[in-house]
Structures are given as C-alpha cells and as structure tokens.
Amino acid sequence: MAVNGVGILAAIIIGGFAGWLAERFMNSDVGLFMNIALGIIGAVVSNIILAAFGMAFSGWLAYLVFGFIGACLLIAVGRAVKR
C-alpha cells in the first residue's frame, strides 16, 4: 500500500519530518506524535486542495513539501480556532 507514491513507513517518517519543520517554522510545541499526524494529514489536505485545481503530486520530496505546507495550514487553523 502506498500513500502518494511513498510507502506507509516512508509516509510516517517524512510526515514526522514535515510536521517537525512546520512546528519549528510556526513556533509551536506539539510533540512527536502530533508532528507525525500534522505532516501526514497536512500532506493529505494539500493533496485534496491541489486535486480541486486539477493538480497532483507523488514522491517523497513532494510529500515533504506539501506535508510541510499542509501542516503549517493546520497549525494556523488550530491557532485561529483557539482564539
């Protein structure tokens, strides 16, 4: 089973790294498991947004970039909801 051209284990590792990068970029402190979740869910959210515009991505580098972007969006939405 693959997620956007990467395996499940690779998606967890890359998603964790993307979430960690987003955590550092957004000055947030959410922990390891939340970083992994933010990175993976962020990549899925980014994929849905891109699919709406007729674009798609695959591969580990694209998964990292869009996981980072999606995780930053999720952190920003979470902050907006808290206020």
HTML snippet that shows the backbone in 3Dmol.js (N, CA, C, O; Angstrom):
<script src="https://3Dmol.org/build/3Dmol-min.js"></script>
<div id="view" style="width:600px;height:400px;position:relative"></div>
<script>
const pdb = `
ATOM      1  N   MET A   1       0.848  -1.175   0.000  1.00  0.00           N
ATOM      2  CA  MET A   1       0.000   0.000   0.000  1.00  0.00           C
ATOM      3  C   MET A   1       0.894   1.238   0.000  1.00  0.00           C
ATOM      4  O   MET A   1       1.889   1.286   0.722  1.00  0.00           O
ATOM      5  N   ALA A   2       0.548   2.216  -0.790  1.00  0.00           N
ATOM      6  CA  ALA A   2       1.363   3.422  -0.910  1.00  0.00           C
ATOM      7  C   ALA A   2       0.495   4.661  -0.681  1.00  0.00           C
ATOM      8  O   ALA A   2      -0.712   4.652  -0.926  1.00  0.00           O
ATOM      9  N   VAL A   3       1.128   5.696  -0.218  1.00  0.00           N
ATOM     10  CA  VAL A   3       0.474   6.975   0.017  1.00  0.00           C
ATOM     11  C   VAL A   3       1.181   8.003  -0.849  1.00  0.00           C
ATOM     12  O   VAL A   3       2.318   8.379  -0.565  1.00  0.00           O
ATOM     13  N   ASN A   4       0.513   8.465  -1.912  1.00  0.00           N
ATOM     14  CA  ASN A   4       1.080   9.469  -2.825  1.00  0.00           C
ATOM     15  C   ASN A   4       2.461   9.081  -3.341  1.00  0.00           C
ATOM     16  O   ASN A   4       3.348   9.929  -3.432  1.00  0.00           O
ATOM     17  N   GLY A   5       2.648   7.828  -3.673  1.00  0.00           N
ATOM     18  CA  GLY A   5       3.900   7.387  -4.262  1.00  0.00           C
ATOM     19  C   GLY A   5       4.964   6.997  -3.256  1.00  0.00           C
ATOM     20  O   GLY A   5       6.065   6.627  -3.665  1.00  0.00           O
ATOM     21  N   VAL A   6       4.696   7.060  -1.974  1.00  0.00           N
ATOM     22  CA  VAL A   6       5.645   6.620  -0.951  1.00  0.00           C
ATOM     23  C   VAL A   6       4.965   5.541  -0.114  1.00  0.00           C
ATOM     24  O   VAL A   6       3.738   5.516  -0.016  1.00  0.00           O
ATOM     25  N   GLY A   7       5.743   4.659   0.485  1.00  0.00           N
ATOM     26  CA  GLY A   7       5.179   3.609   1.323  1.00  0.00           C
ATOM     27  C   GLY A   7       4.672   4.161   2.640  1.00  0.00           C
ATOM     28  O   GLY A   7       4.904   5.321   2.981  1.00  0.00           O
ATOM     29  N   ILE A   8       3.980   3.308   3.368  1.00  0.00           N
ATOM     30  CA  ILE A   8       3.399   3.722   4.646  1.00  0.00           C
ATOM     31  C   ILE A   8       4.483   4.128   5.643  1.00  0.00           C
ATOM     32  O   ILE A   8       4.360   5.158   6.306  1.00  0.00           O
ATOM     33  N   LEU A   9       5.541   3.326   5.751  1.00  0.00           N
ATOM     34  CA  LEU A   9       6.630   3.662   6.674  1.00  0.00           C
ATOM     35  C   LEU A   9       7.309   4.966   6.268  1.00  0.00           C
ATOM     36  O   LEU A   9       7.618   5.803   7.117  1.00  0.00           O
ATOM     37  N   ALA A  10       7.539   5.134   4.976  1.00  0.00           N
ATOM     38  CA  ALA A  10       8.149   6.374   4.489  1.00  0.00           C
ATOM     39  C   ALA A  10       7.220   7.561   4.734  1.00  0.00           C
ATOM     40  O   ALA A  10       7.688   8.654   5.053  1.00  0.00           O
ATOM     41  N   ALA A  11       5.915   7.361   4.588  1.00  0.00           N
ATOM     42  CA  ALA A  11       4.957   8.441   4.845  1.00  0.00           C
ATOM     43  C   ALA A  11       5.001   8.871   6.300  1.00  0.00           C
ATOM     44  O   ALA A  11       4.889  10.060   6.597  1.00  0.00           O
ATOM     45  N   ILE A  12       5.165   7.913   7.219  1.00  0.00           N
ATOM     46  CA  ILE A  12       5.259   8.248   8.637  1.00  0.00           C
ATOM     47  C   ILE A  12       6.540   9.029   8.908  1.00  0.00           C
ATOM     48  O   ILE A  12       6.512  10.038   9.613  1.00  0.00           O
ATOM     49  N   ILE A  13       7.660   8.574   8.358  1.00  0.00           N
ATOM     50  CA  ILE A  13       8.939   9.247   8.589  1.00  0.00           C
ATOM     51  C   ILE A  13       8.951  10.632   7.956  1.00  0.00           C
ATOM     52  O   ILE A  13       9.323  11.610   8.604  1.00  0.00           O
ATOM     53  N   ILE A  14       8.544  10.715   6.693  1.00  0.00           N
ATOM     54  CA  ILE A  14       8.531  12.011   6.003  1.00  0.00           C
ATOM     55  C   ILE A  14       7.492  12.940   6.627  1.00  0.00           C
ATOM     56  O   ILE A  14       7.737  14.138   6.770  1.00  0.00           O
ATOM     57  N   GLY A  15       6.331  12.393   7.000  1.00  0.00           N
ATOM     58  CA  GLY A  15       5.306  13.203   7.652  1.00  0.00           C
ATOM     59  C   GLY A  15       5.779  13.753   8.979  1.00  0.00           C
ATOM     60  O   GLY A  15       5.493  14.900   9.321  1.00  0.00           O
ATOM     61  N   GLY A  16       6.509  12.928   9.737  1.00  0.00           N
ATOM     62  CA  GLY A  16       7.079  13.404  11.002  1.00  0.00           C
ATOM     63  C   GLY A  16       8.067  14.531  10.795  1.00  0.00           C
ATOM     64  O   GLY A  16       8.072  15.509  11.544  1.00  0.00           O
ATOM     65  N   PHE A  17       8.912  14.393   9.767  1.00  0.00           N
ATOM     66  CA  PHE A  17       9.888  15.440   9.475  1.00  0.00           C
ATOM     67  C   PHE A  17       9.191  16.710   8.994  1.00  0.00           C
ATOM     68  O   PHE A  17       9.566  17.815   9.386  1.00  0.00           O
ATOM     69  N   ALA A  18       8.176  16.551   8.142  1.00  0.00           N
ATOM     70  CA  ALA A  18       7.424  17.716   7.663  1.00  0.00           C
ATOM     71  C   ALA A  18       6.712  18.411   8.822  1.00  0.00           C
ATOM     72  O   ALA A  18       6.690  19.640   8.892  1.00  0.00           O
ATOM     73  N   GLY A  19       6.136  17.631   9.722  1.00  0.00           N
ATOM     74  CA  GLY A  19       5.481  18.217  10.898  1.00  0.00           C
ATOM     75  C   GLY A  19       6.463  18.916  11.808  1.00  0.00           C
ATOM     76  O   GLY A  19       6.159  19.974  12.361  1.00  0.00           O
ATOM     77  N   TRP A  20       7.659  18.325  11.972  1.00  0.00           N
ATOM     78  CA  TRP A  20       8.690  18.950  12.803  1.00  0.00           C
ATOM     79  C   TRP A  20       9.138  20.271  12.188  1.00  0.00           C
ATOM     80  O   TRP A  20       9.302  21.262  12.899  1.00  0.00           O
ATOM     81  N   LEU A  21       9.341  20.291  10.854  1.00  0.00           N
ATOM     82  CA  LEU A  21       9.716  21.535  10.186  1.00  0.00           C
ATOM     83  C   LEU A  21       8.637  22.602  10.363  1.00  0.00           C
ATOM     84  O   LEU A  21       8.939  23.767  10.622  1.00  0.00           O
ATOM     85  N   ALA A  22       7.383  22.193  10.219  1.00  0.00           N
ATOM     86  CA  ALA A  22       6.276  23.140  10.396  1.00  0.00           C
ATOM     87  C   ALA A  22       6.214  23.640  11.829  1.00  0.00           C
ATOM     88  O   ALA A  22       5.939  24.816  12.070  1.00  0.00           O
ATOM     89  N   GLU A  23       6.472  22.744  12.788  1.00  0.00           N
ATOM     90  CA  GLU A  23       6.479  23.134  14.197  1.00  0.00           C
ATOM     91  C   GLU A  23       7.540  24.200  14.449  1.00  0.00           C
ATOM     92  O   GLU A  23       7.278  25.186  15.137  1.00  0.00           O
ATOM     93  N   ARG A  24       8.715  24.011  13.906  1.00  0.00           N
ATOM     94  CA  ARG A  24       9.795  24.987  14.080  1.00  0.00           C
ATOM     95  C   ARG A  24       9.481  26.296  13.365  1.00  0.00           C
ATOM     96  O   ARG A  24       9.740  27.374  13.900  1.00  0.00           O
ATOM     97  N   PHE A  25       8.927  26.206  12.164  1.00  0.00           N
ATOM     98  CA  PHE A  25       8.623  27.388  11.365  1.00  0.00           C
ATOM     99  C   PHE A  25       7.519  28.220  12.008  1.00  0.00           C
ATOM    100  O   PHE A  25       7.572  29.450  11.989  1.00  0.00           O
ATOM    101  N   MET A  26       6.522  27.550  12.577  1.00  0.00           N
ATOM    102  CA  MET A  26       5.369  28.242  13.163  1.00  0.00           C
ATOM    103  C   MET A  26       5.541  28.507  14.654  1.00  0.00           C
ATOM    104  O   MET A  26       4.615  29.012  15.289  1.00  0.00           O
ATOM    105  N   ASN A  27       6.701  28.181  15.235  1.00  0.00           N
ATOM    106  CA  ASN A  27       6.971  28.363  16.668  1.00  0.00           C
ATOM    107  C   ASN A  27       5.881  27.730  17.529  1.00  0.00           C
ATOM    108  O   ASN A  27       5.278  28.376  18.385  1.00  0.00           O
ATOM    109  N   SER A  28       5.656  26.469  17.277  1.00  0.00           N
ATOM    110  CA  SER A  28       4.657  25.705  18.010  1.00  0.00           C
ATOM    111  C   SER A  28       5.365  24.589  18.759  1.00  0.00           C
ATOM    112  O   SER A  28       6.475  24.210  18.385  1.00  0.00           O
ATOM    113  N   ASP A  29       4.756  24.057  19.801  1.00  0.00           N
ATOM    114  CA  ASP A  29       5.342  22.949  20.550  1.00  0.00           C
ATOM    115  C   ASP A  29       4.253  21.914  20.770  1.00  0.00           C
ATOM    116  O   ASP A  29       3.489  21.991  21.732  1.00  0.00           O
ATOM    117  N   VAL A  30       4.192  20.936  19.859  1.00  0.00           N
ATOM    118  CA  VAL A  30       3.091  19.980  19.915  1.00  0.00           C
ATOM    119  C   VAL A  30       3.529  18.551  20.198  1.00  0.00           C
ATOM    120  O   VAL A  30       2.678  17.733  20.547  1.00  0.00           O
ATOM    121  N   GLY A  31       4.793  18.206  20.070  1.00  0.00           N
ATOM    122  CA  GLY A  31       5.267  16.867  20.377  1.00  0.00           C
ATOM    123  C   GLY A  31       5.441  15.989  19.147  1.00  0.00           C
ATOM    124  O   GLY A  31       4.993  16.333  18.054  1.00  0.00           O
ATOM    125  N   LEU A  32       6.095  14.858  19.341  1.00  0.00           N
ATOM    126  CA  LEU A  32       6.478  13.959  18.249  1.00  0.00           C
ATOM    127  C   LEU A  32       5.273  13.381  17.517  1.00  0.00           C
ATOM    128  O   LEU A  32       5.203  13.457  16.290  1.00  0.00           O
ATOM    129  N   PHE A  33       4.324  12.805  18.252  1.00  0.00           N
ATOM    130  CA  PHE A  33       3.187  12.159  17.605  1.00  0.00           C
ATOM    131  C   PHE A  33       2.306  13.162  16.867  1.00  0.00           C
ATOM    132  O   PHE A  33       1.771  12.854  15.802  1.00  0.00           O
ATOM    133  N   MET A  34       2.157  14.337  17.419  1.00  0.00           N
ATOM    134  CA  MET A  34       1.381  15.371  16.738  1.00  0.00           C
ATOM    135  C   MET A  34       2.118  15.857  15.493  1.00  0.00           C
ATOM    136  O   MET A  34       1.486  16.172  14.484  1.00  0.00           O
ATOM    137  N   ASN A  35       3.463  15.921  15.554  1.00  0.00           N
ATOM    138  CA  ASN A  35       4.237  16.280  14.366  1.00  0.00           C
ATOM    139  C   ASN A  35       3.977  15.297  13.237  1.00  0.00           C
ATOM    140  O   ASN A  35       3.751  15.699  12.096  1.00  0.00           O
ATOM    141  N   ILE A  36       4.009  14.006  13.556  1.00  0.00           N
ATOM    142  CA  ILE A  36       3.770  12.978  12.545  1.00  0.00           C
ATOM    143  C   ILE A  36       2.360  13.135  11.976  1.00  0.00           C
ATOM    144  O   ILE A  36       2.163  13.102  10.761  1.00  0.00           O
ATOM    145  N   ALA A  37       1.385  13.307  12.868  1.00  0.00           N
ATOM    146  CA  ALA A  37      -0.002  13.461  12.416  1.00  0.00           C
ATOM    147  C   ALA A  37      -0.173  14.714  11.564  1.00  0.00           C
ATOM    148  O   ALA A  37      -0.827  14.673  10.522  1.00  0.00           O
ATOM    149  N   LEU A  38       0.410  15.825  12.001  1.00  0.00           N
ATOM    150  CA  LEU A  38       0.298  17.069  11.234  1.00  0.00           C
ATOM    151  C   LEU A  38       0.923  16.935   9.858  1.00  0.00           C
ATOM    152  O   LEU A  38       0.366  17.418   8.872  1.00  0.00           O
ATOM    153  N   GLY A  39       2.083  16.280   9.781  1.00  0.00           N
ATOM    154  CA  GLY A  39       2.745  16.107   8.493  1.00  0.00           C
ATOM    155  C   GLY A  39       1.945  15.239   7.543  1.00  0.00           C
ATOM    156  O   GLY A  39       1.787  15.583   6.372  1.00  0.00           O
ATOM    157  N   ILE A  40       1.435  14.110   8.038  1.00  0.00           N
ATOM    158  CA  ILE A  40       0.668  13.199   7.176  1.00  0.00           C
ATOM    159  C   ILE A  40      -0.677  13.820   6.794  1.00  0.00           C
ATOM    160  O   ILE A  40      -1.049  13.831   5.621  1.00  0.00           O
ATOM    161  N   ILE A  41      -1.398  14.332   7.782  1.00  0.00           N
ATOM    162  CA  ILE A  41      -2.697  14.952   7.493  1.00  0.00           C
ATOM    163  C   ILE A  41      -2.512  16.195   6.633  1.00  0.00           C
ATOM    164  O   ILE A  41      -3.326  16.476   5.753  1.00  0.00           O
ATOM    165  N   GLY A  42      -1.438  16.939   6.889  1.00  0.00           N
ATOM    166  CA  GLY A  42      -1.147  18.113   6.073  1.00  0.00           C
ATOM    167  C   GLY A  42      -0.905  17.760   4.621  1.00  0.00           C
ATOM    168  O   GLY A  42      -1.352  18.473   3.723  1.00  0.00           O
ATOM    169  N   ALA A  43      -0.198  16.659   4.383  1.00  0.00           N
ATOM    170  CA  ALA A  43       0.034  16.219   3.008  1.00  0.00           C
ATOM    171  C   ALA A  43      -1.273  15.794   2.341  1.00  0.00           C
ATOM    172  O   ALA A  43      -1.488  16.069   1.160  1.00  0.00           O
ATOM    173  N   VAL A  44      -2.134  15.134   3.087  1.00  0.00           N
ATOM    174  CA  VAL A  44      -3.429  14.717   2.545  1.00  0.00           C
ATOM    175  C   VAL A  44      -4.288  15.938   2.227  1.00  0.00           C
ATOM    176  O   VAL A  44      -4.917  16.001   1.170  1.00  0.00           O
ATOM    177  N   VAL A  45      -4.313  16.910   3.144  1.00  0.00           N
ATOM    178  CA  VAL A  45      -5.086  18.138   2.921  1.00  0.00           C
ATOM    179  C   VAL A  45      -4.553  18.886   1.701  1.00  0.00           C
ATOM    180  O   VAL A  45      -5.330  19.353   0.869  1.00  0.00           O
ATOM    181  N   SER A  46      -3.243  18.998   1.594  1.00  0.00           N
ATOM    182  CA  SER A  46      -2.645  19.667   0.438  1.00  0.00           C
ATOM    183  C   SER A  46      -2.993  18.932  -0.848  1.00  0.00           C
ATOM    184  O   SER A  46      -3.261  19.564  -1.870  1.00  0.00           O
ATOM    185  N   ASN A  47      -2.990  17.595  -0.805  1.00  0.00           N
ATOM    186  CA  ASN A  47      -3.338  16.810  -1.983  1.00  0.00           C
ATOM    187  C   ASN A  47      -4.781  17.054  -2.393  1.00  0.00           C
ATOM    188  O   ASN A  47      -5.075  17.145  -3.585  1.00  0.00           O
ATOM    189  N   ILE A  48      -5.689  17.162  -1.422  1.00  0.00           N
ATOM    190  CA  ILE A  48      -7.093  17.434  -1.727  1.00  0.00           C
ATOM    191  C   ILE A  48      -7.253  18.814  -2.354  1.00  0.00           C
ATOM    192  O   ILE A  48      -7.994  18.979  -3.322  1.00  0.00           O
ATOM    193  N   ILE A  49      -6.555  19.803  -1.800  1.00  0.00           N
ATOM    194  CA  ILE A  49      -6.624  21.160  -2.343  1.00  0.00           C
ATOM    195  C   ILE A  49      -6.082  21.199  -3.758  1.00  0.00           C
ATOM    196  O   ILE A  49      -6.683  21.813  -4.640  1.00  0.00           O
ATOM    197  N   LEU A  50      -4.934  20.538  -3.985  1.00  0.00           N
ATOM    198  CA  LEU A  50      -4.361  20.510  -5.330  1.00  0.00           C
ATOM    199  C   LEU A  50      -5.250  19.749  -6.305  1.00  0.00           C
ATOM    200  O   LEU A  50      -5.370  20.140  -7.466  1.00  0.00           O
ATOM    201  N   ALA A  51      -5.879  18.661  -5.844  1.00  0.00           N
ATOM    202  CA  ALA A  51      -6.769  17.885  -6.709  1.00  0.00           C
ATOM    203  C   ALA A  51      -7.963  18.726  -7.150  1.00  0.00           C
ATOM    204  O   ALA A  51      -8.471  18.556  -8.258  1.00  0.00           O
ATOM    205  N   ALA A  52      -8.409  19.629  -6.285  1.00  0.00           N
ATOM    206  CA  ALA A  52      -9.514  20.512  -6.645  1.00  0.00           C
ATOM    207  C   ALA A  52      -9.133  21.431  -7.804  1.00  0.00           C
ATOM    208  O   ALA A  52      -9.996  21.865  -8.567  1.00  0.00           O
ATOM    209  N   PHE A  53      -7.850  21.725  -7.930  1.00  0.00           N
ATOM    210  CA  PHE A  53      -7.359  22.564  -9.022  1.00  0.00           C
ATOM    211  C   PHE A  53      -6.799  21.738 -10.177  1.00  0.00           C
ATOM    212  O   PHE A  53      -6.193  22.286 -11.098  1.00  0.00           O
ATOM    213  N   GLY A  54      -7.002  20.422 -10.130  1.00  0.00           N
ATOM    214  CA  GLY A  54      -6.565  19.558 -11.222  1.00  0.00           C
ATOM    215  C   GLY A  54      -5.094  19.186 -11.182  1.00  0.00           C
ATOM    216  O   GLY A  54      -4.553  18.740 -12.193  1.00  0.00           O
ATOM    217  N   MET A  55      -4.431  19.353 -10.049  1.00  0.00           N
ATOM    218  CA  MET A  55      -3.022  19.001  -9.926  1.00  0.00           C
ATOM    219  C   MET A  55      -2.881  17.865  -8.917  1.00  0.00           C
ATOM    220  O   MET A  55      -3.768  17.635  -8.095  1.00  0.00           O
ATOM    221  N   ALA A  56      -1.761  17.163  -8.988  1.00  0.00           N
ATOM    222  CA  ALA A  56      -1.488  16.084  -8.043  1.00  0.00           C
ATOM    223  C   ALA A  56       0.017  15.989  -7.834  1.00  0.00           C
ATOM    224  O   ALA A  56       0.792  16.552  -8.606  1.00  0.00           O
ATOM    225  N   PHE A  57       0.424  15.281  -6.800  1.00  0.00           N
ATOM    226  CA  PHE A  57       1.848  15.103  -6.553  1.00  0.00           C
ATOM    227  C   PHE A  57       2.110  13.676  -6.127  1.00  0.00           C
ATOM    228  O   PHE A  57       1.215  12.979  -5.648  1.00  0.00           O
ATOM    229  N   SER A  58       3.345  13.252  -6.306  1.00  0.00           N
ATOM    230  CA  SER A  58       3.772  11.940  -5.824  1.00  0.00           C
ATOM    231  C   SER A  58       5.274  11.990  -5.608  1.00  0.00           C
ATOM    232  O   SER A  58       5.964  12.829  -6.187  1.00  0.00           O
ATOM    233  N   GLY A  59       5.770  11.104  -4.787  1.00  0.00           N
ATOM    234  CA  GLY A  59       7.191  11.064  -4.487  1.00  0.00           C
ATOM    235  C   GLY A  59       7.485  11.667  -3.130  1.00  0.00           C
ATOM    236  O   GLY A  59       6.694  12.437  -2.585  1.00  0.00           O
ATOM    237  N   TRP A  60       8.645  11.299  -2.591  1.00  0.00           N
ATOM    238  CA  TRP A  60       8.960  11.700  -1.222  1.00  0.00           C
ATOM    239  C   TRP A  60       9.237  13.183  -1.084  1.00  0.00           C
ATOM    240  O   TRP A  60       8.874  13.770  -0.065  1.00  0.00           O
ATOM    241  N   LEU A  61       9.869  13.820  -2.070  1.00  0.00           N
ATOM    242  CA  LEU A  61      10.169  15.253  -1.958  1.00  0.00           C
ATOM    243  C   LEU A  61       8.882  16.080  -2.007  1.00  0.00           C
ATOM    244  O   LEU A  61       8.711  17.015  -1.226  1.00  0.00           O
ATOM    245  N   ALA A  62       7.989  15.734  -2.920  1.00  0.00           N
ATOM    246  CA  ALA A  62       6.707  16.436  -2.996  1.00  0.00           C
ATOM    247  C   ALA A  62       5.898  16.189  -1.731  1.00  0.00           C
ATOM    248  O   ALA A  62       5.229  17.096  -1.234  1.00  0.00           O
ATOM    249  N   TYR A  63       5.956  14.963  -1.204  1.00  0.00           N
ATOM    250  CA  TYR A  63       5.243  14.644   0.039  1.00  0.00           C
ATOM    251  C   TYR A  63       5.775  15.493   1.182  1.00  0.00           C
ATOM    252  O   TYR A  63       4.999  15.972   2.009  1.00  0.00           O
ATOM    253  N   LEU A  64       7.089  15.686   1.239  1.00  0.00           N
ATOM    254  CA  LEU A  64       7.695  16.522   2.279  1.00  0.00           C
ATOM    255  C   LEU A  64       7.264  17.974   2.140  1.00  0.00           C
ATOM    256  O   LEU A  64       6.864  18.595   3.125  1.00  0.00           O
ATOM    257  N   VAL A  65       7.338  18.519   0.945  1.00  0.00           N
ATOM    258  CA  VAL A  65       6.995  19.929   0.718  1.00  0.00           C
ATOM    259  C   VAL A  65       5.525  20.188   1.022  1.00  0.00           C
ATOM    260  O   VAL A  65       5.192  21.128   1.744  1.00  0.00           O
ATOM    261  N   PHE A  66       4.649  19.354   0.473  1.00  0.00           N
ATOM    262  CA  PHE A  66       3.231  19.589   0.681  1.00  0.00           C
ATOM    263  C   PHE A  66       2.782  19.180   2.074  1.00  0.00           C
ATOM    264  O   PHE A  66       1.799  19.714   2.588  1.00  0.00           O
ATOM    265  N   GLY A  67       3.485  18.243   2.692  1.00  0.00           N
ATOM    266  CA  GLY A  67       3.223  17.934   4.097  1.00  0.00           C
ATOM    267  C   GLY A  67       3.558  19.118   4.984  1.00  0.00           C
ATOM    268  O   GLY A  67       2.825  19.425   5.924  1.00  0.00           O
ATOM    269  N   PHE A  68       4.676  19.788   4.683  1.00  0.00           N
ATOM    270  CA  PHE A  68       5.076  20.989   5.427  1.00  0.00           C
ATOM    271  C   PHE A  68       4.047  22.101   5.256  1.00  0.00           C
ATOM    272  O   PHE A  68       3.624  22.722   6.231  1.00  0.00           O
ATOM    273  N   ILE A  69       3.651  22.344   4.023  1.00  0.00           N
ATOM    274  CA  ILE A  69       2.673  23.401   3.756  1.00  0.00           C
ATOM    275  C   ILE A  69       1.342  23.091   4.432  1.00  0.00           C
ATOM    276  O   ILE A  69       0.738  23.961   5.059  1.00  0.00           O
ATOM    277  N   GLY A  70       0.891  21.851   4.303  1.00  0.00           N
ATOM    278  CA  GLY A  70      -0.372  21.458   4.926  1.00  0.00           C
ATOM    279  C   GLY A  70      -0.311  21.516   6.437  1.00  0.00           C
ATOM    280  O   GLY A  70      -1.276  21.932   7.077  1.00  0.00           O
ATOM    281  N   ALA A  71       0.821  21.101   7.028  1.00  0.00           N
ATOM    282  CA  ALA A  71       0.974  21.157   8.483  1.00  0.00           C
ATOM    283  C   ALA A  71       0.965  22.603   8.974  1.00  0.00           C
ATOM    284  O   ALA A  71       0.376  22.897  10.015  1.00  0.00           O
ATOM    285  N   CYS A  72       1.608  23.502   8.242  1.00  0.00           N
ATOM    286  CA  CYS A  72       1.572  24.923   8.608  1.00  0.00           C
ATOM    287  C   CYS A  72       0.142  25.456   8.562  1.00  0.00           C
ATOM    288  O   CYS A  72      -0.273  26.222   9.432  1.00  0.00           O
ATOM    289  N   LEU A  73      -0.606  25.044   7.542  1.00  0.00           N
ATOM    290  CA  LEU A  73      -2.011  25.463   7.454  1.00  0.00           C
ATOM    291  C   LEU A  73      -2.812  24.926   8.635  1.00  0.00           C
ATOM    292  O   LEU A  73      -3.629  25.646   9.210  1.00  0.00           O
ATOM    293  N   LEU A  74      -2.585  23.676   8.997  1.00  0.00           N
ATOM    294  CA  LEU A  74      -3.318  23.091  10.127  1.00  0.00           C
ATOM    295  C   LEU A  74      -2.958  23.771  11.447  1.00  0.00           C
ATOM    296  O   LEU A  74      -3.833  23.980  12.288  1.00  0.00           O
ATOM    297  N   ILE A  75      -1.698  24.116  11.638  1.00  0.00           N
ATOM    298  CA  ILE A  75      -1.287  24.831  12.849  1.00  0.00           C
ATOM    299  C   ILE A  75      -1.959  26.206  12.899  1.00  0.00           C
ATOM    300  O   ILE A  75      -2.445  26.632  13.947  1.00  0.00           O
ATOM    301  N   ALA A  76      -1.981  26.896  11.746  1.00  0.00           N
ATOM    302  CA  ALA A  76      -2.610  28.220  11.696  1.00  0.00           C
ATOM    303  C   ALA A  76      -4.107  28.127  11.972  1.00  0.00           C
ATOM    304  O   ALA A  76      -4.657  28.975  12.675  1.00  0.00           O
ATOM    305  N   VAL A  77      -4.772  27.111  11.431  1.00  0.00           N
ATOM    306  CA  VAL A  77      -6.201  26.929  11.681  1.00  0.00           C
ATOM    307  C   VAL A  77      -6.439  26.605  13.150  1.00  0.00           C
ATOM    308  O   VAL A  77      -7.388  27.107  13.752  1.00  0.00           O
ATOM    309  N   GLY A  78      -5.590  25.776  13.722  1.00  0.00           N
ATOM    310  CA  GLY A  78      -5.706  25.431  15.138  1.00  0.00           C
ATOM    311  C   GLY A  78      -5.544  26.637  16.028  1.00  0.00           C
ATOM    312  O   GLY A  78      -6.249  26.780  17.027  1.00  0.00           O
ATOM    313  N   ARG A  79      -4.618  27.504  15.672  1.00  0.00           N
ATOM    314  CA  ARG A  79      -4.435  28.739  16.457  1.00  0.00           C
ATOM    315  C   ARG A  79      -5.635  29.651  16.328  1.00  0.00           C
ATOM    316  O   ARG A  79      -6.051  30.268  17.309  1.00  0.00           O
ATOM    317  N   ALA A  80      -6.207  29.749  15.124  1.00  0.00           N
ATOM    318  CA  ALA A  80      -7.364  30.605  14.913  1.00  0.00           C
ATOM    319  C   ALA A  80      -8.576  30.093  15.691  1.00  0.00           C
ATOM    320  O   ALA A  80      -9.361  30.885  16.212  1.00  0.00           O
ATOM    321  N   VAL A  81      -8.727  28.781  15.768  1.00  0.00           N
ATOM    322  CA  VAL A  81      -9.864  28.209  16.486  1.00  0.00           C
ATOM    323  C   VAL A  81      -9.712  28.422  17.989  1.00  0.00           C
ATOM    324  O   VAL A  81     -10.702  28.655  18.683  1.00  0.00           O
ATOM    325  N   LYS A  82      -8.484  28.346  18.497  1.00  0.00           N
ATOM    326  CA  LYS A  82      -8.251  28.541  19.927  1.00  0.00           C
ATOM    327  C   LYS A  82      -8.628  29.940  20.398  1.00  0.00           C
ATOM    328  O   LYS A  82      -9.041  30.123  21.543  1.00  0.00           O
ATOM    329  N   ARG A  83      -8.489  30.910  19.530  1.00  0.00           N
ATOM    330  CA  ARG A  83      -8.763  32.300  19.904  1.00  0.00           C
ATOM    331  C   ARG A  83     -10.206  32.518  19.824  1.00  0.00           C
ATOM    332  O   ARG A  83     -10.680  33.621  20.096  1.00  0.00           O
TER     333      ARG A  83
END
`;
const viewer = $3Dmol.createViewer("view");
viewer.addModel(pdb, "pdb");
viewer.setStyle({}, {cartoon: {color: "spectrum"}});
viewer.zoomTo();
viewer.render();
</script>
